[in-house]
Amino acid sequence: MRINPSYPDVWYAKGIALNAVKRYEEAIRAFDFAIRANPHDVMALERKSRALKALGRDAEADAAHPM
């Protein structure tokens, strides 16, 4: 099943689900789709930052963090 890229909320939800099962790389990709569709999505940016931190990619996480 393919997700319509114009629905950032669906990508965000997919990222949350993948993050919950510790599939961080896939979660980051899902959050990236959500962010591309809506660059001002603070929650997607925050969650992407958390997934990056979980992988030990602290510098990237800090750069991705919205605040």
C-alpha positions in Angstrom: 0.0 0.0 0.0 1.3 3.4 -1.0 0.8 6.5 1.1 -0.2 9.7 -0.7 2.7 12.1 0.0 0.3 15.1 0.3 -1.0 13.7 3.6 1.6 14.6 6.1 -0.5 13.4 9.1 -0.4 9.9 7.7 3.4 10.0 7.4 3.7 11.4 10.9 1.5 8.6 12.3 3.6 6.0 10.4 6.7 7.5 11.9 5.2 7.3 15.4 4.3 3.6 14.9 7.7 2.8 13.6 9.4 4.7 16.4 7.4 2.7 18.9 8.8 -0.6 17.7 12.3 0.9 17.5 12.5 0.9 13.7 14.2 4.3 13.9 15.7 4.6 10.4 12.3 3.9 8.9 10.6 6.3 11.3 13.1 9.0 10.3 12.2 8.5 6.6 8.5 8.7 7.4 9.0 11.9 9.4 11.1 13.3 6.5 8.0 12.8 4.2 5.8 14.6 6.7 8.3 17.4 7.0 8.6 17.7 3.2 4.8 18.0 2.9 4.6 20.5 5.8 8.0 22.1 6.7 6.5 23.8 9.7 5.4 20.6 11.4 7.1 21.1 14.8 5.9 17.7 16.1 7.4 15.8 13.1 10.7 17.7 13.6 10.7 16.9 17.3 10.0 13.2 16.7 12.6 13.0 14.0 15.1 14.5 16.5 14.2 11.9 19.1 14.7 9.0 16.6 18.1 10.4 15.6 19.1 10.6 19.3 18.0 7.0 19.8 20.5 6.0 17.1 23.2 8.1 18.8 23.2 10.7 16.0 23.2 13.6 18.4 24.6 16.3 16.1 21.9 15.5 13.5 19.3 15.4 16.2 20.3 18.8 17.5 20.2 20.2 13.9 16.7 18.7 13.3 15.2 19.9 16.6 12.8 22.7 16.0 13.7 24.8 19.1 
